Amino acid sequence: MKPADKKAYDKDYAQAKKTGKPFFPYAIYKDTVIAGLTVIAIIVLAITIRVEVGEPVNPATTDFIPRPEWYFYFAFELLKIFANQNVLTPVIMATFMVPNILIILLVVWPFIDRGPERRIWKRPFALGLTVIVTGMLCYLTWLGANSPAGVAKGALPVSGLDEQATKGMAVYMANGCGSCHMVAGVGAPGPGPDLTNEGAKGWDNAKMIAWLKAPKAPMPSYASLPPQELEDLSTFLNGLGTKYK
Ligand code: HEC
């Protein structure tokens, strides 16, 4: 800090000390009032706006696509940003690396920012960083809230399906493939690859059925499905992006 700045700062500080209000009781009183109002607001909200009760739990379901609470939507979106590299990267980055880097930054910030200036408008860098990080969290939360990944039931937005492929799509939906895969923007961003253009790989049904029966981990084996369902499912998958779009 330049000596001139320090002088101006000291003057400001002395002035503030002369005219300002003391910590006790003024600041303590203000804190108590605001904290009290916050607690009352929470109690009133808890009484007036009840938590919504969803469908009864069905432990046998296979097509349930879990969705996080809204305050985790940003982490949910982070998972997608790091998706499709390998299975663990999204989990490590979105649930460990990024949040912990932010928390560590918060803890070490007083040691990095050594300036005596407290007023936020005199600290454009800190202010800018706060605005950017908060803005990013809000944007990711908004993206998460509007993400199509929660659509588990019904049909995928794929057209041109013939009878067998329609049955295959039903098998796909019924077996929870969409909790690891995405087709035409519907489903989970990972850990499995996006299957929107799976048909472009030119696999035949025998090769697809062999994969479904003995896939690489973490994809589970579907060897227990009836042969006809495996055939229908393979027809559906092998036409995705080519016959069925
Ligand atoms: C637990 C998560 C998970 C589930 C559930 C799952 N998969 Fe997968 N799937 C994966 C992963 C991960 C891969 C990539 C494996 C690899 O190549 O190492 C994969 C790969 C595939 C591939 C090959 C994709 C390619 O282009 O390489 C197909 C096809 C596929 N899955 C179809 C399905 C179908 C159909 C279902 C439901 C019957 C299903 N998966 C259920 C995780 C899953």
Residues whose N, C-alpha, C, O or C-beta is under 5 A from the ligand:
A	BS01	HEC	N175 G176 C177 C180 P191 G192 P193 K216 A217 P218 M219 P220 Y222
